[in-house]
Structure formats: structure tokens, C-alpha cells
Amino acid sequence: MNIKRSVKEYLGLKSDAFKLGLVENFSLVINQFLGTLLLILVLLTALVFIATGTNKWLGMVLDNAVAASFITGGFFLLLFFILFLLRKKLFINSFVRLFAKMFFEEKDPNVREN
């Protein structure tokens, strides 16, 4: 057996395994991104309806639509500020863990996952 041909074949197989791993990781990232995007869109739609209903109800209770709009807007501004302060803990760390798990987790090619 020719050692040069064996090394060439081994490197080709390693290259193919790397490409397959890259495709798998890329598809996982895209899947995670699209799932998160869909959840955010549904949540935003619900928040728009909740804010509109709350604004109208608060306007009737206070008998002042402008004050109700300021109160509703202030609530969402406060919510944004809290999420901004917690952004690292909520978003960045979870994405770092996801990427680290995908790229640095050892996978045994002989073990099949369900």
C-alpha cells in the first residue's frame, strides 16, 4: 500500500468530515435564529394588541387618552431599560454557550443521536 495515497485519502476524509460538521453547525445556527425570530414576532404582535387594549382601557378609566398613552409608553420604556440592563445575562451568554457547545463538543462518529 502506498503511504502517500493513504495520507492523501485520510486528509480528504478529514476534510469531508470537517465540511459536514460545518454544515451541521450552520444549519443548527440558522434553525435557532429562525425559531427565535418567529417567537419574537409572535410576542411583538401580542404586545401590540395588549398595549392597545391597555391604552384604551386606561384612557377610559382616567378619562384622558393622552395620559393613558404616556403611562403605557412609560411602562414599555421601563421594560426596555430593564431588558437593556440584563442583555448580557439574557442574550449574549446563551448564544456564547450555544456556539461553544456546537463547535467544541466532542462527537463520537460511532454513536448515533436520536
N, C-alpha and C positions, 0 to 999 in steps of 0.2 A: 504494500500500500504506500502510496506516495504521501509523504508528510506535508508537502506544500499544498497538495489538493485537499488534504484533511483540514489543515488550518484555514484554508480559503472557505471550505464548506462550513466549518464551525463559525467563522466570522459572519458568514451570510446568514446562518441560523440565528445567531445572536442579534444581528441587525433586524431580522424579521420579528424576533420576539420583542425587541425594543419598540419597533413601529406598532405592533399590535397593542402593547401596553400603553403607548401614547394615544392611540385611537380610543382605547377603552377609557382612559382617564379623561380625554377630551369629551367623550360622549357623556360621562358622568357629570362633568362641569356644566355642559350645556343643559342636561336634564335638570340639574339642581337650579340653574339660573332660570330656566323657563318655568319650573314649578313655583319658585319664589316669586317670579314676576306675575304669574297668574293669581297667586294668593294675594299679592299686593293690590292688583287691580280689583279683585272682588272686595277686599277690605276698603279700598278707597270709594268704591261705589256705595257700599253700605254706609260709610262715614258721611258721604254727601247727603244721603237720604235722612240719616239721623240728625245731622246738623240742620238741615232744612226744617224738619219736623220740630226739633227743639227750638229753633229760632222763631217759628210761627207760634208755638205754644207759649214760649216765654214772652213774645210780643203781646199775646192776648192777656197773659197774667199781669204783666207790668203796664199794659195799655200804652206801650211805647215801643214801636218796632225798631227804632234806631238804637235804643239802649239794649234791646234783645240781641241785635246784631253785634254790638260791641262786646257783650258778655260772651256770646257764642264764639266770636273771633278770639277773644282773650283766652278762653278755655283751650282752643286749638293752638294758640301761641304758647301757652304754658306747657301743653303736651309736647309740642315741638322742642321746646327748651329742655325738657326732661329727657326726651329721646336723644337730643344732641349731646347732653352730658353723659349718657350711658352708651353712646355709639360704639365705643371700643369694646365694651363688655358684651353688648348685644350682637354686633355685626362682625367686626373685624376679627375677633378671636375665634368665632365659629368658622369663618372662612379659612383662617390660617390652619385650624385643626383639620378641616376637610381636605385642604390641599396637602398637608403633611401626611395625612392618612393615605391619600391616593398615591402619592409619589414615593413615600419612604416605607410603606408597609411591605414586608417580605411576603411574597406569594409563592406557595408551593405548586408547581405546574402539575403535580400528580394528584392533587386534591381538588375535587370539583365542588364548587359552591352552588347551593340551590337558590 
